[in-house]
């Protein structure tokens, strides 16, 4: 087994672990067992998210009767479907295509009766795509608020709390619009703890957050709202339906893929390859470069990553954030890796990968990157100062110059970030 492991090489091993994590979240293997019984009336399919097209395509193969509807996906994420319309729209900043699509989805929900079924396909990214601002809030205003929250380091939970209280479709309002029709949601989770109220901002789930919390988040990050938007936000009508609301009592859901399952799949494969697995779970969040410092210290101080310890891989998931102060490119996973490489400072035998399982790290065209013990030395040979690139939030250019980016294209699923740090020693 050791010979097979080392023949594969550390880069291939890391890529293989990432591939197993993504494969576990593929809707094609996870949907059939979670489908509801067909209704006596009609079924309408709606959805939004990075996995939307693959979920729709899978549904068309396994649903036992006629169906129709539409699903919103980010640009570049569409797939051919026979009965379900796929519409591409803006992500992470909402745009007019998403607003038009969200309005059509809302109208479809409103058209249903008590014998009908609204079947919702929801995954990470759905919150940006389902952009239907409350009356009195313009798309341009919502775009500005979203952009400000993204660059200031707000967590996805905080961003979604604000989104839900400026939306006419999120925070349970879609299921509320469909009532008294039955609503069944199939979810691919991209959030720690798999909270359905957070996945895609919970359009079919009662909202435990409040207007006061949304206002507090905006104050925390010093985001000033136009007076008209502030008035709408603070109005009692902007409070989304809470869990247990009577118009949500015909809404049910099933989570078909989770970050924890993806990590477990990677861990099982690592064990098959002869590695000791440390799984830190799917809930590691915070500032990307700060998490890198935590992980580097764990590696440096651990006997399992020393020159005499067992072959070991440390896995983790969760969504970090980046406080953008520079002018560079690259998402949170690349920033994490650059900070990790700096902290490890060429530590022997240590390799790492960090990628977004959706295949898109931030606003970049890569999934993430890989670091090796010679990452810093190779960079310096090219005249690159790693700390300068980190200060400019320019990890994307750094890893591109080294040829260490991971390019997958859209995976059409999303269970958030995947990170693996491996101690890989050549037995010779």
PyMOL commands that set and color helices and strands:
alter all, ss='L'
color gray80, all
select helices_A, chain A and resi 2-8+10-24+27-29+32-34+52-62+96-110+126-129+139-151+156-164+173-178+192-194+199-201+211-220+227-234+236-238+246-248+259-272+288-301+303-305+332-344+375-381+386-391+395-402
alter helices_A, ss='H'
color red, helices_A
select strands_A, chain A and resi 43-48+68-74+84-89+117-123+182-188+251-257+276-279+286-287+312-318+320-321+350-356+368-371+405-406+417-423
alter strands_A, ss='S'
color yellow, strands_A
deselect
rebuild
show_as cartoon
